Amino acid sequence: MAEKKGEGFQSGAGLIRYFEEEEINGPALDPKLVIYIGIAMAIVVELTKVFWPS
């Protein structure tokens, strides 16, 4: 069988890149807030259809 050289290094490099991307800071939203925003948007759309028919 042929021996694969550098296999461990490649998989390790992929993990290092993955963890470096985890450290990027961005806006943190609570999952509940995202659900509430979605429900509020659905209510607004339904009310718009009732009060502003096209």
C-alpha positions in Angstrom: 0.0 0.0 0.0 1.1 3.5 -0.7 1.8 5.6 2.3 0.1 9.0 2.4 2.4 11.7 3.5 1.1 14.8 5.2 -2.3 13.4 5.9 -2.2 14.4 9.6 -1.0 17.8 8.8 -3.8 18.5 6.3 -6.5 17.4 8.7 -4.9 19.4 11.5 -4.7 22.5 9.3 -8.4 22.2 8.5 -9.3 22.1 12.2 -7.0 25.1 12.9 -8.7 27.1 10.2 -12.1 26.1 11.5 -11.3 27.2 15.1 -9.8 30.5 13.8 -13.2 31.2 12.1 -15.0 30.5 15.4 -13.2 33.3 17.1 -14.5 36.0 14.7 -16.8 38.2 16.7 -20.1 39.3 15.3 -23.5 40.3 16.6 -24.8 37.7 19.0 -28.6 37.2 18.9 -30.6 35.2 21.3 -32.4 32.4 19.4 -35.6 33.4 21.1 -35.3 36.9 19.7 -35.0 35.5 16.2 -38.2 33.5 16.7 -40.0 36.5 18.2 -39.0 38.7 15.2 -40.2 36.1 12.8 -43.6 35.9 14.6 -43.9 39.7 14.7 -43.1 39.9 11.0 -45.8 37.2 10.2 -48.4 39.2 12.2 -47.5 42.4 10.4 -47.8 40.7 7.0 -51.2 39.2 7.9 -52.5 42.6 9.3 -51.3 44.3 6.2 -53.3 41.9 4.0 -56.4 42.7 6.1 -56.2 46.5 6.3 -54.5 47.1 2.9 -56.1 44.8 0.3 -54.7 44.9 -3.2 
